[in-house]
Amino acid sequence: EMGWTEAIPYLDGPPSPLEFYREWVSPNKPCVIQNAISHWPALQKWTSAYLREVVGPKVVSVAVTPNGYADAVFQDRFVMPEERQMPFADFLDIVEKKVTSPNVFYVQKQCSNLTEEFPELICDVQPDIPWMSEALGKKPDAVNFWLGESAAVTSLHKDHYENLYCVISGEKYFLLHPPSDRPFIPYELYQPATYQVSEDGSFEIVDEKSADKVPWIPLDPLNPNLKQYPEYAQAKPLQCTVRAGEMLYLPSLWFHHVRQSHGCIAVNYWYDMEYDLKYSYYQLLDCLTKTVKGL
């Protein structure tokens, strides 16, 4: 009723900055853009051998969990991953299964980890997306590099960013909800905690006692517990696969759950959203939802 489609539209190529802002950013609609990054050297160069040569010995941040869920609700806690510092070559050994591990490893640190931890790779992509930067009148706040195992899952959440998500190799599987689905998506407050490795190699969950509770979504949209969260039956998820060489425009405040093929490599650009009428609408919807549930 608000203009959302039943499927994510595909564009044959990047539109002009004005067209993109008018047709997609302003109405807050997602799309998959083809042929927008076909000129990137990364599409051909970013093999395992190349990454080993360029980045291999460098120590980088890797998220490690026992179950593949980082930044997710587990055992009534909002549990963050162990942030392990390790040579990138050792991480590649695990992804390529040259070394076996019972745990799940994922290079997923945000805060512009491509520019901060992998600056050697920027020349193979772009520091920003020029037509998006022109459309929004700003540069991205962060450019992030993603590489991990297929068991690594990003739990359902939303971001305050206009997100251009570019797949270099493999596939990403997105499940999306528009902001208008907020009344049907459960949020609860959770004690934040972190996975820590014990002496025997097992993980324990350690509370961050001084930290405030975190609002997060406990529901798994791929296997929702409708008995516990019956309202979710009214939500309308959209699913799409983003393949190598494709770019997903994920609008700000859209809920998203993400999986990937094993060893999938991606780069995404986070542009800060405008805190305009769309943001005010979402805040109103969020407040009304909380008020109704509190009655």
C-alpha positions as CSV (number, residue, x, y, z in Angstrom):
1,E,0.0,0.0,0.0
2,M,3.0,2.3,0.5
3,G,4.5,1.5,-2.9
4,W,6.6,-1.5,-1.9
5,T,6.9,-4.1,-4.6
6,E,6.6,-7.9,-4.2
7,A,10.0,-8.4,-5.7
8,I,13.3,-6.4,-5.7
9,P,13.6,-4.6,-9.1
10,Y,16.7,-4.9,-11.2
11,L,18.4,-2.1,-13.1
12,D,20.5,-2.8,-16.1
13,G,23.1,-0.2,-15.1
14,P,23.7,2.7,-12.7
15,P,21.2,5.6,-13.2
16,S,22.1,9.2,-13.2
17,P,22.5,10.8,-9.7
18,L,19.3,12.7,-10.1
19,E,17.3,9.7,-11.3
20,F,18.7,7.5,-8.5
21,Y,17.8,10.0,-5.8
22,R,14.3,10.7,-7.2
23,E,13.3,7.1,-8.0
24,W,15.0,5.1,-5.2
25,V,16.6,7.1,-2.4
26,S,13.7,9.6,-1.8
27,P,10.9,6.9,-1.9
28,N,13.2,4.6,0.2
29,K,13.0,1.6,-2.2
30,P,15.6,-1.1,-2.7
31,C,16.9,-2.3,-6.0
32,V,19.6,-4.5,-7.5
33,I,21.9,-2.7,-9.9
34,Q,23.8,-4.7,-12.6
35,N,26.8,-3.5,-14.5
36,A,27.6,-0.9,-11.9
37,I,30.9,-2.4,-10.8
38,S,31.9,-4.4,-13.9
39,H,34.9,-2.1,-14.4
40,W,36.4,-3.0,-11.0
41,P,39.7,-4.9,-11.1
42,A,38.6,-6.7,-8.0
43,L,36.1,-8.9,-9.9
44,Q,39.0,-10.6,-11.7
45,K,41.9,-10.1,-9.3
46,W,40.5,-11.0,-5.9
47,T,41.4,-14.7,-5.9
48,S,42.6,-16.4,-2.8
49,A,46.1,-16.5,-4.2
50,Y,46.0,-12.7,-4.8
51,L,44.7,-11.9,-1.4
52,R,47.4,-14.0,0.2
53,E,50.0,-12.2,-1.7
54,V,48.8,-8.7,-1.0
55,V,47.4,-9.0,2.5
56,G,48.4,-12.5,3.7
57,P,50.9,-11.8,6.5
58,K,49.0,-8.8,7.9
59,V,47.2,-9.2,11.2
60,V,43.5,-8.3,10.9
61,S,40.4,-8.4,13.0
62,V,38.3,-11.6,12.6
63,A,34.9,-12.2,14.3
64,V,34.9,-15.7,15.8
65,T,31.8,-17.5,17.2
66,P,30.8,-21.1,18.0
67,N,27.6,-20.9,16.0
68,G,28.0,-18.3,13.2
69,Y,25.8,-15.7,14.9
70,A,27.7,-12.5,15.7
71,D,25.8,-9.6,17.2
72,A,22.7,-11.7,17.8
73,V,20.4,-12.9,20.6
74,F,21.5,-16.1,22.2
75,Q,20.6,-17.5,25.6
76,D,18.7,-14.3,26.5
77,R,21.8,-12.2,25.8
78,F,22.8,-9.9,23.0
79,V,26.1,-11.7,22.3
80,M,28.9,-10.1,20.3
81,P,31.7,-12.2,18.7
82,E,35.2,-12.6,19.9
83,E,37.3,-10.1,18.0
84,R,40.4,-12.2,17.2
85,Q,43.6,-10.7,15.8
86,M,45.2,-13.1,13.4
87,P,47.3,-13.1,10.2
88,F,44.9,-12.9,7.2
89,A,46.7,-15.9,5.7
90,D,45.6,-18.0,8.7
91,F,42.1,-16.9,8.2
92,L,42.2,-17.9,4.6
93,D,43.5,-21.3,5.6
94,I,40.3,-21.8,7.6
95,V,38.0,-20.5,4.9
96,E,39.7,-22.8,2.3
97,K,39.4,-25.7,4.8
98,K,43.2,-26.2,4.8
99,V,42.8,-26.0,8.6
100,T,39.7,-27.3,10.4
101,S,38.1,-25.5,13.3
102,P,34.8,-26.1,15.1
103,N,34.2,-22.4,15.2
104,V,32.9,-19.9,12.6
105,F,35.2,-17.2,11.3
106,Y,34.1,-14.0,9.5
107,V,35.9,-10.8,8.5
108,Q,33.0,-8.5,9.2
109,K,34.4,-5.6,11.3
110,Q,32.7,-2.5,10.2
111,C,34.0,1.1,11.0
112,S,35.4,1.2,7.5
113,N,37.7,-1.8,7.8
114,L,38.5,-1.7,4.1
115,T,40.2,1.6,4.4
116,E,41.5,1.0,7.9
117,E,42.7,-2.7,7.8
118,F,42.8,-3.5,4.0
119,P,44.0,-0.2,2.3
120,E,46.1,-2.4,-0.1
121,L,42.8,-3.4,-1.7
122,I,41.1,0.0,-2.3
123,C,42.8,0.4,-5.6
124,D,40.9,-2.6,-6.9
125,V,37.5,-1.1,-6.1
126,Q,36.7,2.6,-5.4
127,P,36.9,4.8,-2.3
128,D,33.3,5.8,-3.0
129,I,30.5,5.4,-5.6
130,P,30.7,8.7,-7.6
131,W,27.0,8.8,-8.7
132,M,25.8,8.0,-5.2
133,S,28.1,10.6,-3.7
134,E,26.8,13.2,-6.2
135,A,23.2,12.1,-5.5
136,L,23.6,12.5,-1.7
137,G,26.1,15.4,-1.8
138,K,28.4,13.5,0.6
139,K,31.1,10.8,0.7
140,P,30.5,7.5,2.5
141,D,31.0,7.3,6.2
142,A,32.5,3.9,5.9
143,V,33.6,1.3,3.3
144,N,33.6,-2.2,4.6
145,F,35.2,-5.5,3.5
146,W,33.3,-8.8,4.1
147,L,34.7,-12.4,3.7
148,G,33.6,-15.4,5.6
149,E,32.2,-18.9,5.9
150,S,28.7,-19.9,4.8
151,A,27.8,-20.6,8.4
152,A,28.2,-17.0,9.3
153,V,24.8,-15.3,9.5
154,T,23.9,-11.6,10.1
155,S,20.8,-11.5,12.3
156,L,17.8,-9.3,11.4
157,H,18.5,-5.7,12.1
158,K,18.3,-2.2,10.6
159,D,20.9,0.6,10.0
160,H,20.8,4.3,9.7
161,Y,22.7,4.3,6.5
162,E,22.0,4.3,2.7
163,N,23.8,1.1,1.9
164,L,25.3,0.1,-1.4
165,Y,26.3,-3.6,-1.1
166,C,28.6,-4.9,-3.8
167,V,29.3,-8.6,-4.3
168,I,32.8,-9.4,-5.7
169,S,32.6,-13.2,-5.7
170,G,30.0,-15.7,-4.6
171,E,26.5,-14.8,-3.6
172,K,24.7,-13.0,-0.7
173,Y,21.2,-13.9,0.3
174,F,19.1,-11.0,1.7
175,L,15.8,-11.2,3.5
176,L,14.4,-7.6,3.7
177,H,11.5,-5.9,5.5
178,P,10.4,-2.3,4.8
179,P,10.3,0.1,7.8
180,S,6.5,-0.2,7.7
181,D,6.8,-3.7,9.0
182,R,8.0,-2.4,12.3
183,P,4.7,-3.2,14.2
184,F,5.1,-6.9,13.3
185,I,8.8,-7.2,14.2
186,P,9.6,-7.9,17.9
187,Y,12.2,-5.9,19.8
188,E,13.3,-6.7,23.3
189,L,16.1,-5.4,25.6
190,Y,19.0,-7.7,26.2
191,Q,22.1,-7.8,28.5
192,P,25.1,-7.3,26.2
193,A,27.8,-10.0,26.4
194,T,30.8,-11.2,24.4
195,Y,32.1,-14.6,23.4
196,Q,35.4,-15.4,25.1
197,V,37.6,-18.4,24.6
198,S,38.3,-20.6,27.7
199,E,41.6,-22.4,28.3
200,D,40.2,-25.6,26.9
201,G,39.2,-23.8,23.6
202,S,35.5,-23.7,24.3
203,F,33.5,-20.5,24.3
204,E,31.9,-18.9,27.3
205,I,29.5,-15.9,27.3
206,V,30.7,-13.1,29.5
207,D,28.3,-10.2,30.4
208,E,29.4,-6.7,29.9
209,K,28.0,-5.6,33.2
210,S,28.7,-1.9,32.9
211,A,27.0,-1.6,29.5
212,D,23.3,-0.6,29.0
213,K,20.9,-3.1,27.7
214,V,20.6,-3.4,23.9
215,P,17.4,-3.4,21.9
216,W,17.5,-6.2,19.4
217,I,15.3,-8.5,17.4
218,P,15.1,-12.1,18.8
219,L,13.2,-13.6,15.8
220,D,14.8,-15.7,13.1
221,P,12.9,-14.7,9.9
222,L,13.9,-18.0,8.2
223,N,12.3,-20.0,10.9
224,P,10.0,-17.7,12.9
225,N,8.4,-18.8,16.1
226,L,4.9,-17.6,15.3
227,K,3.5,-19.0,18.5
228,Q,5.8,-16.7,20.4
229,Y,5.6,-13.8,17.9
230,P,2.2,-14.1,16.2
231,E,2.4,-10.6,14.8
232,Y,5.2,-11.5,12.5
233,A,2.7,-13.5,10.3
234,Q,1.5,-10.1,9.0
235,A,5.0,-9.0,7.9
236,K,5.9,-9.1,4.3
237,P,9.5,-10.1,3.8
238,L,11.3,-9.8,0.4
239,Q,14.1,-12.1,-0.5
240,C,16.8,-11.6,-3.1
241,T,20.1,-13.1,-4.2
242,V,22.9,-10.7,-5.0
243,R,25.5,-12.3,-7.3
244,A,29.1,-11.5,-8.2
245,G,29.2,-8.2,-10.1
246,E,25.9,-7.0,-8.7
247,M,25.1,-4.2,-6.3
248,L,22.2,-4.0,-3.9
249,Y,20.8,-0.6,-2.8
250,L,19.6,-1.2,0.7
251,P,17.7,1.9,1.9
252,S,18.1,3.3,5.4
253,L,15.9,1.8,8.1
254,W,15.1,-1.4,6.1
255,F,15.4,-4.5,8.2
256,H,17.7,-7.1,6.7
257,H,19.0,-10.6,7.5
258,V,22.0,-11.8,5.5
259,R,23.6,-15.1,4.6
260,Q,26.2,-15.9,2.0
261,S,27.8,-18.7,0.0
262,H,31.1,-20.0,1.4
263,G,34.0,-17.7,0.9
264,C,31.8,-14.9,-0.6
265,I,33.6,-11.6,-0.8
266,A,31.8,-8.2,-0.7
267,V,32.4,-4.5,-0.2
268,N,29.7,-2.1,1.0
269,Y,29.4,1.6,1.2
270,W,27.6,3.3,4.1
271,Y,26.3,6.8,3.4
272,D,24.7,8.5,6.4
273,M,21.0,8.9,6.0
274,E,19.1,12.2,6.0
275,Y,17.2,12.6,9.2
276,D,14.1,13.9,7.4
277,L,10.4,13.0,7.2
278,K,11.2,9.3,6.6
279,Y,13.1,9.2,9.9
280,S,10.3,11.0,11.7
281,Y,7.8,8.6,10.2
282,Y,9.8,5.6,11.5
283,Q,10.3,7.1,14.9
284,L,6.5,7.7,15.2
285,L,5.8,4.1,14.0
286,D,8.3,2.8,16.5
287,C,6.8,4.8,19.4
288,L,3.2,3.8,18.5
289,T,4.3,0.1,18.3
290,K,5.9,0.3,21.8
291,T,2.9,2.1,23.2
292,V,0.3,-0.4,21.9
293,K,2.4,-3.3,23.2
294,G,2.6,-1.7,26.6
295,L,-1.2,-1.4,26.9
